Each structure stands twice: as structure tokens, then as C-alpha cells.
Amino acid sequence: MSLERYLGDGQRSSGLADELRAAAPTISALARLCGSALCYELEVRPSLSLEAEAILFASRKYGSFELKVTNAAVDPVDRFIAVHVQVAPEELFALRLPGDAAATMRWFEGFRELCAGGFVVHHIDNDFSLTSAGFEKAKSIQPNDVQDCLRRVGLLQEAAE
């Protein structure tokens, strides 16, 4: 049984508070980063962290992401903004480790690397996808290179397909 987080007395919060709760400033910053990378394409792609490569590998089939937050979780790490990668039709997988803030942030920062490198484009709201360069890079990543990283978040079965 899990405890529900107390969310207050039910009164409406201001628009700014709602935007902050939905991580709008962070999503907007990532959207701008994606746009800058697309407008000023880098000649040499930066080296990528293991988490960034694992995100590419996990997204190689569908290439679709959502950034999501929840305010109802008891564990603070479960309330962090997290990258959700599409692993099957209508199925997203959250790239986070409950109770492990450092690991969860490495996944998030891996996604930021992909945005900065021109591998990801922002579409609308919290929706992102791989670019053509992202799909190409994803094809080059070997399963053995990222399997331990994916195993830690429970995504190994989907990655092996």
C-alpha cells in the first residue's frame, strides 16, 4: 500500500504555480536548446554520456519522448521531471530510479545532451522526438554498450527487442 501525498486544501493555485508545477520553464529551456541545435547545426557532434546513448538506443524504434512530472508521489524523486520514452504503441517508460536522485538526474541530463547535440527536436508542450540525426545515431549504438544502464531502470527487455 502506498501513501498519497497531501496536496493542500483543494484551492486553485495561480497560473504561474501551475506552470511551475508542470515544469514549463524546464521544458521551455529544453525546447529552446533543441531549436538552437537545429538552427546552428554543430559540425562535430559532442561525445555522449552512457545515459544519452541508452536513451537513443531505447528510442530507436519509435523515437518519441514526453517529459512528465507528478505531484502525487510520496518519494521526492518520483516527483522529479523525468524523460518518458515510447517503447511500444501507446506505452511510455519513465527513465528514473525511485529513491536515487543522482541516477534520475543523469538520465535527465543525458536527454539534455541529446537536445544540445541536435539529436532531439521539440514539437509541442512536453512532446519531443528524435531527429534524423538521432535515428541514425541510435542505429549505431550496440546493445552491449548500454545494457547495464538499461537494466538498472528495468528497460532491458524492451531494449533487447
N, C-alpha and C positions, 0 to 999 in steps of 0.2 A: 504494500500500500504506500502510495506517495502522498506527501502533504502538498496542498495547494498553497501557493504564495498569496499573502494578503495584499490586495491591490487597492486598498483605500475604501472610502465610503460610497463609491459609485458616482461621484460628481464628475461632470465633464471637465477635462483639462483643456488648457488653451491650445490653439493650433500649433504654436511653437513646441510645446511639450509633446504633442502627438508626433510632430515631425522628428523630434529628437528621439522619442521612444521607437520610432520606426527606422532609425539610423539614417535618415535622409541626408545629413551632412556628409557622412562617410560614403554613402552610395554616390552622392553627387561628386565627391572628390575622385572616386574611382572612375566614374563616367568621364570626368574631365581628363584624367590620366589616359584613359583609352583613346579619347579624341586627340590628345596631343601626340600620342604614339602613332596614330594613323595619319595625322597631318604632317608630321615631321619624322617620317619613317627612318629608323636607325639603319645604318649600313651594316653594322655588326651587332647581332643580337647578343644581349648580355648572357653570361652563364647563369644557369638556373639552379635554384636550391632543389634538394631532393623532393620537398613537398610540391614545388611548382611542377616538376617533371611528373610526379604522381598524379597531380590534378589533370595534366594533359593526357596522361595515359588513361585515367578513369573516364575522361570525357571524350575519348577518341571516336566513339560511335555516334553519339547524339550532339555533342558539342554545346550543350545548353547548361546554363547555371542560373541560380537565383541566390541572392543574398537575403537572408532572413534573420529576424530576431524574434524572441518571445519574451514576454514579461511575466509569464505564469510559472516558470520553473523555480524550484526551490534552490537548486545548485546555481550559484552565480555564473559559472562557466557555461551552463546551459542557456543563460540569458545573453551571452555574447553574440555579436553578429557572426554568422557562420556562412561559409560557402556551401551551397547545396548543389550537387552535380547530378544531372539526369543520367540514370543508369539503365533505365528501361522505359517503355512508353508509360507516361503518367506516374513515374516513380523517381523521386529525388532522394539522394543520400546526403546527410549532413556530415561534413568533414570537420569533426571536432572530437575531442576526448573528454567526456564528462569528468569534472574534478581536476583537469590538467590544463590550467590557463596557458602555460608556456607552449605546450604542444598545439593547443587550439589556435593560438596566435601565429604559430609557424605556418599552419595551413592558410590562415587569412593572408599572411604576408607573402606566401607563395602565389596566391591569387593576384595580389598587388603587383608582383613581379611580372606575371603574365600580362596584366594590363599595360604596364610600363613598356614591355617588350614588343607590343603590337600583336600579341597572340590572342587577345580578347577584345571584343567590341561591346559597348553598352547599347541596348536597344531602347527600353522604356522602363521606368520605375526601377524595380530590382532585378530586371532580366538582362543577362549578358550571354554571349556565345563566343565560341572560338571564331577567329578569322581564318581565312585561307591559310595563312602562315601558321596559325595554331593547329589546324588539322594536319598540315604537313609535318610539323614538329612532333605532334602526337604519334604519327606513324613511325617515327624514328626511335622512339623510346622502347627499350627492351623490357619485357615483363620482369625479368630477374633483377633489373636495376631498381625497381620500385616496389617489389612485392612485400618486403618487410614493412615499408612505410604504409602501404595499403592495408596490410594485415592488422596493424595497430588500431586502425579505425573501424575494422570489421568489413572492409570492402574487398577483400581478397577474392571471394567467389565471383563477384561481378567483374573484377579485373582479369580473371583467368579466361573469361569467355571470348 
